[in-house]
């Protein structure tokens, strides 16, 4: 029967599962700082071996019990990690055990790495981040698509990853509420005029509606569903993607767009002279994605994969989607319910400038997405410093 774990109960579970030796001296600390879950780190003080036990709460931790959430997301997460591990084991933590009734996943401890968002805030560059994320997205996308697996098997996998409750969060908090006067929105009073201008922008709303429709209807590939820099552990040599509880079948460009947007928010929060590493990561992620996906495409058994123009069409759609969804994420992280520390930790006046810039940039990414190559994003950031695009 489900009950929330405590530190002592987490230790008892680890003992019951036999995850440590009989002579282990175990300590436990609750380290979760996310919006939805409890996270416990258990360490054998004799050997320094450690594990993570993650448990879903039946409500959104960021709001409280007034916002109930399905516990099935823990099962979705463990299944997604195992699915991704079959294609890119080097980029996800090992899963040792999962229990659907307790909504827990026991996995590899990644404490030797740093959450990428925090490292980027501190000015670190993580030189291999874009290469690794580009490969992660390309391989998980291709191998879970109709071109990389048997179409009937893909339909069964898509059914397994039906995730209506967490998709609803994205549909509302990312793709709808920030564009309307909704009570979930959260922004400084000084931004009221800028936000109301956005709410009155029917061109922007029309283009965002098209992106929401893609999210609702286009089941291309298995997505992580929430691939921001806070869902990535990294070092100079290693990258691990975590927290795929939002995993579902959706448009191929969505994960790319989420990742790009969070890099852009970090770039906006930096001095202009320090932004180049973020633009490099965006462009290299896209280049690695295109190269890797194209190499895998040539191995496809789908007859149409060998027809000239089909791959180019898929990649063209992915680019448009990535840029558009990046714009949605930039805007929602600026005025929606959940923000990013990259921006919110800035002093007030600087923070307001950055957020106004982010709103202009987000709009431009959405409205101009069909004419905008990835390589032009850097220039767009410069163009949207002071004026609407």
C-alpha positions in Angstrom: 0.0 0.0 0.0 1.3 3.5 -0.9 2.6 5.8 1.7 5.2 8.5 1.5 8.7 7.4 2.5 10.7 9.0 5.3 14.5 8.7 5.5 14.2 5.8 7.9 11.6 4.0 5.7 13.9 4.6 2.7 16.7 2.8 4.6 14.4 0.0 5.5 13.4 -0.4 1.9 17.0 -0.6 0.8 17.7 -3.2 3.4 14.6 -5.2 2.4 15.7 -5.2 -1.2 19.2 -6.4 -0.4 20.8 -3.5 -2.2 23.7 -3.3 0.3 25.7 -5.9 2.1 24.6 -7.3 5.5 27.3 -5.3 7.4 26.4 -2.0 5.7 26.1 1.1 7.8 23.5 3.1 6.1 22.7 6.8 6.2 20.0 8.6 4.3 19.2 12.2 3.3 16.2 13.6 1.5 17.8 15.7 -1.3 14.8 16.5 -3.6 14.4 20.1 -4.6 12.1 19.5 -7.5 8.4 20.2 -7.9 6.8 16.7 -7.9 8.8 14.1 -6.0 10.8 12.9 -2.9 14.4 12.0 -3.6 16.5 10.1 -1.0 20.2 9.4 -1.2 21.3 6.3 0.8 25.0 5.8 1.5 26.9 2.9 3.0 29.3 4.7 5.3 31.7 1.8 5.3 32.2 1.7 1.6 30.8 5.0 0.3 28.5 3.0 -2.1 25.3 4.8 -2.7 21.9 4.7 -4.4 19.0 7.0 -5.1 15.4 6.2 -4.2 12.9 8.5 -5.9 9.2 8.4 -5.0 6.4 10.2 -6.7 4.0 12.1 -4.5 0.3 12.0 -5.2 0.3 15.8 -5.6 2.4 18.6 -7.0 5.0 19.4 -4.4 5.4 22.9 -5.7 1.7 23.6 -5.0 0.6 21.1 -2.4 -2.2 18.6 -1.9 -4.7 20.9 -3.7 -3.1 19.8 -7.0 -3.4 16.0 -7.1 -1.2 14.0 -9.6 -1.2 10.4 -10.8 1.3 8.1 -9.2 1.6 6.3 -12.6 4.2 8.9 -13.6 6.8 6.9 -11.5 6.1 3.8 -13.7 6.4 6.0 -16.8 9.7 7.3 -15.6 11.2 3.9 -14.8 10.0 2.5 -18.1 11.3 5.5 -20.0 14.8 5.2 -18.4 14.9 1.5 -19.3 13.7 2.2 -22.9 16.3 4.9 -23.3 19.0 2.6 -21.8 18.4 0.1 -24.6 19.6 2.7 -27.1 21.9 5.1 -25.2 22.8 3.4 -21.8 25.7 5.9 -21.4 23.3 8.8 -21.1 20.9 7.6 -18.4 21.2 6.4 -14.9 21.0 2.6 -14.2 17.6 1.5 -12.8 18.0 -1.2 -10.1 14.4 -1.6 -9.0 10.9 -0.1 -9.4 7.6 -0.6 -7.6 4.4 0.7 -9.1 2.3 0.5 -5.9 4.9 2.5 -3.9 5.6 4.8 -7.0 9.3 4.4 -6.4 12.3 4.0 -8.7 15.7 2.9 -7.3 18.6 4.0 -9.4 22.2 4.9 -9.8 23.5 7.8 -7.7 24.9 10.5 -9.9 26.3 12.7 -7.1 29.7 12.7 -8.7 28.1 14.9 -11.4 26.5 18.3 -11.2 23.0 19.5 -12.3 23.8 21.2 -15.6 21.6 24.2 -14.8 23.6 25.0 -11.6 26.9 24.5 -13.4 25.9 26.8 -16.2 24.8 29.4 -13.7 28.3 29.2 -12.2 29.8 29.8 -15.6 30.9 26.2 -16.4 30.7 25.2 -20.1 30.4 21.3 -20.0 32.2 21.0 -23.3 30.6 17.7 -24.3 27.1 18.5 -23.2 25.8 19.4 -26.7 27.5 16.4 -28.4 25.9 14.0 -25.8 22.4 15.6 -25.8 22.4 15.7 -29.6 23.2 12.0 -29.7 20.7 11.2 -27.0 17.9 12.9 -28.7 18.8 11.5 -32.2 19.0 7.9 -31.1 16.0 7.8 -28.8 14.0 9.6 -31.4 15.0 7.4 -34.4 14.8 4.1 -32.6 11.3 4.8 -31.2 10.0 6.2 -34.6 8.1 4.4 -37.4 11.4 4.5 -39.3 13.5 2.9 -36.6 11.2 0.2 -35.4 8.3 -2.0 -36.5 5.3 0.2 -36.9 3.0 -2.2 -34.9 5.5 -2.4 -32.1 5.7 1.4 -32.1 2.0 1.6 -31.7 2.1 -0.7 -28.7 5.0 1.3 -27.2 3.1 4.5 -27.7 0.2 3.0 -25.9 2.5 2.1 -23.0 3.6 5.7 -22.8 0.2 7.3 -22.8 0.7 9.9 -20.2 -2.4 12.2 -20.1 -2.0 13.7 -16.7 1.5 15.0 -17.2 0.9 16.0 -20.8 -2.0 18.1 -19.4 0.5 20.0 -17.3 2.6 20.8 -20.4 -0.5 21.6 -22.5 -1.6 24.1 -19.8 1.5 25.5 -18.2 3.8 25.7 -21.3 1.4 26.0 -24.2 -1.7 27.8 -22.9 -1.7 29.6 -19.6 1.2 32.0 -20.2 -0.5 33.4 -23.3 -3.7 34.3 -21.4 -4.6 36.0 -18.1 -4.6 32.8 -16.0 -4.1 32.5 -12.3 -1.2 30.1 -12.6 0.9 32.8 -14.1 3.6 34.2 -11.9 5.6 37.4 -12.7 6.8 40.6 -11.2 4.3 43.5 -11.1 6.8 45.6 -13.1 6.2 43.3 -16.1 2.5 43.8 -16.2 2.4 46.0 -19.2 4.8 43.7 -21.2 2.7 40.7 -20.3 -0.6 42.3 -21.2 0.9 43.2 -24.6 1.7 39.5 -25.1 -1.8 38.5 -24.0 -3.3 40.8 -26.6 -1.1 39.5 -29.5 -3.4 37.4 -31.6 -0.6 36.7 -34.2 1.4 35.1 -31.4 -1.6 33.2 -30.0 -2.5 31.8 -33.5 1.1 30.5 -34.0 1.2 29.1 -30.5 -2.1 27.4 -31.1 -0.5 25.6 -34.1 2.3 24.4 -31.9 -0.1 23.2 -29.2 -2.0 21.3 -31.9 1.2 19.5 -32.9 1.8 18.6 -29.3 -1.7 17.2 -28.9 -1.8 15.2 -32.1 1.6 14.4 -33.6 3.0 11.1 -32.1 6.3 10.9 -33.9 8.8 9.6 -31.3 9.1 8.8 -27.6 10.1 12.0 -25.9 11.6 12.8 -22.6 9.0 15.4 -22.3 10.7 17.8 -19.9 14.3 18.0 -21.2 15.6 21.1 -19.5 19.1 21.8 -18.0 17.7 20.9 -14.6 17.0 17.4 -15.8 20.6 16.7 -16.8 23.6 15.8 -14.7 26.9 16.7 -16.3 30.7 17.0 -16.0 33.4 17.9 -18.5 33.3 14.3 -19.8 29.9 12.8 -18.8 26.2 13.5 -19.3 23.2 11.8 -17.8 19.6 12.6 -18.5 17.2 12.1 -15.6 13.5 12.6 -14.7 11.6 11.4 -17.8 8.3 11.2 -15.9 6.7 13.4 -18.6 7.7 10.9 -21.3 5.1 10.4 -24.1 4.9 10.0 -27.9 5.0 13.5 -29.5 6.5 15.7 -32.1 10.2 15.1 -32.8 11.3 18.7 -32.2 9.8 19.1 -28.7 12.8 17.8 -26.6 15.2 19.8 -28.8 13.1 23.0 -28.2 13.0 22.5 -24.5 16.7 22.1 -24.3 17.4 25.0 -26.6 15.1 27.3 -24.5 16.9 26.6 -21.3 20.3 27.3 -22.8 18.9 30.5 -24.2 17.6 31.6 -20.8 21.0 31.0 -19.3 22.6 33.0 -22.2 20.2 35.9 -21.6 21.2 35.9 -17.9 24.9 36.3 -18.7 26.8 39.3 -19.8 26.8 39.5 -23.6 30.5 38.7 -23.9 29.9 35.4 -22.0 27.1 34.0 -24.2 29.0 32.3 -26.9 29.3 28.9 -25.2 25.5 28.7 -25.0 25.1 29.5 -28.7 27.7 26.9 -29.5 25.8 24.3 -27.5 22.6 25.0 -29.4 24.2 24.8 -32.8 26.3 21.8 -32.0 23.3 19.9 -30.5 21.4 20.4 -33.7 24.4 19.4 -35.9 25.0 16.2 -33.9 21.3 15.4 -33.9 21.1 15.9 -37.7 24.3 13.9 -38.4 23.4 11.0 -36.0 19.7 10.8 -37.1 20.7 10.8 -40.8 23.3 8.0 -40.2 20.6 5.9 -38.5 18.1 6.7 -41.2 20.2 5.0 -43.8 19.8 1.7 -41.9 16.0 2.0 -41.9 13.9 -0.9 -43.3 11.0 1.4 -44.1 10.9 1.5 -48.0 10.2 5.3 -48.1 13.3 6.0 -46.0 15.4 5.6 -49.2 13.3 8.0 -51.3 15.0 11.3 -51.9 13.6 14.2 -49.9 11.8 12.2 -47.1 14.6 12.6 -44.6 15.0 16.2 -45.4 11.3 16.8 -44.8 11.5 15.1 -41.4 14.5 17.2 -40.4 12.9 20.4 -41.7 9.8 19.7 -39.6 12.0 18.9 -36.6 13.8 22.3 -36.9 10.6 24.3 -37.2 9.1 22.5 -34.2 12.3 22.9 -32.1 12.4 26.6 -32.6 8.7 27.1 -32.0 8.6 25.0 -28.8 11.8 26.8 -27.6 9.9 30.0 -27.9 7.0 28.6 -25.8 9.4 27.4 -23.1 11.2 30.7 -23.0 8.0 32.6 -22.4 6.5 30.1 -19.8 9.8 30.1 -17.8 9.5 33.9 -17.7 5.9 34.5 -16.7 4.4 31.1 -16.1 4.2 29.1 -12.9 7.7 27.6 -12.9 10.7 29.8 -13.5 14.4 29.1 -13.8 17.1 30.0 -11.3 19.3 31.3 -14.1 17.1 34.3 -14.3 15.3 34.5 -11.0 18.5 34.7 -9.0 19.5 38.0 -10.7 19.1 41.3 -9.0 15.7 42.9 -9.6 16.6 45.5 -12.3 18.8 43.1 -14.2 16.1 40.4 -13.9 13.4 42.6 -15.3 15.6 43.5 -18.3 16.4 39.9 -18.9 12.7 38.9 -18.7 11.6 41.6 -21.1 14.2 40.4 -23.5 13.1 36.8 -23.0 9.5 37.7 -23.8 10.6 39.4 -27.1 12.8 36.5 -28.0 10.2 33.9 -27.2 7.7 35.7 -29.4 10.2 35.9 -32.3 11.1 32.3 -32.0 7.4 31.3 -32.3 6.3 33.7 -35.0 9.5 33.4 -37.2 10.1 29.6 -36.7 9.4 28.6 -40.3 12.0 31.1 -41.7 14.6 30.8 -39.0 17.6 28.3 -39.2 19.1 27.2 -36.0 22.3 29.1 -36.9 20.4 32.4 -36.9 19.2 32.1 -33.2 22.3 33.9 -32.0 21.6 36.8 -34.3 17.9 36.8 -33.2 19.0 37.2 -29.6 21.0 40.3 -30.5 18.1 41.7 -32.6 15.6 41.3 -29.7 17.6 43.1 -27.1 15.4 46.2 -27.2 12.7 45.9 -29.8 10.0 43.5 -30.8 10.9 41.4 -33.9 
